[in-house]
Amino acid sequence: MNNIVIFTAKWCSNCPPVKNLLTMKGVDFSSVDTDTQEGEELVAANHVRSLPTVLVFDDAGRETHRLVSFKSVQEYLNNAD
């Protein structure tokens, strides 16, 4: 599977269900806390506008998918099986 990054924050009520779904599906992912300085920089660099946002990158580091809802993450994972 590709490299997956989830942008999240402590105050984001929709973030835990998406993280739980990724974990339940056995997906290896990185999490970016948007409340940190580094997180803010990554948000700006990746043009993240809502939380949670899941970005999928190919091995060359190019974004291949941008998923911004539980349903879109679920559909992506179902199609990746």
Residue pairs with C-beta under 8 A, 6 or more apart in sequence:
1 27
1 28
1 80
2 56
2 57
2 58
2 59
2 64
2 65
3 30
3 56
3 57
3 58
3 59
3 61
4 22
4 27
4 28
4 29
4 30
4 54
4 55
4 56
4 57
5 29
5 30
5 31
5 32
5 54
5 55
5 57
6 15
6 18
6 19
6 22
6 29
6 30
6 31
6 32
6 52
6 53
6 54
6 55
7 32
7 34
7 39
7 42
7 43
7 46
7 48
7 51
7 52
7 53
7 54
7 55
8 15
8 18
8 19
8 31
8 32
8 33
8 34
8 51
8 52
9 15
9 33
9 34
9 35
9 39
9 51
10 33
10 35
11 35
12 51
12 52
14 51
14 52
14 70
15 51
15 52
17 70
18 52
18 54
18 70
18 73
19 31
19 52
21 70
21 73
21 74
21 77
22 29
22 54
22 73
22 77
25 77
27 77
29 54
32 38
32 39
32 42
32 43
33 39
34 40
34 42
34 43
34 48
34 51
42 48
46 53
46 55
46 63
48 55
50 68
52 68
53 66
53 67
53 68
54 65
54 66
54 67
54 68
54 73
54 76
55 63
55 65
55 66
55 67
56 63
56 64
56 65
56 66
56 67
56 76
57 63
57 64
58 64
65 76
67 73
67 76
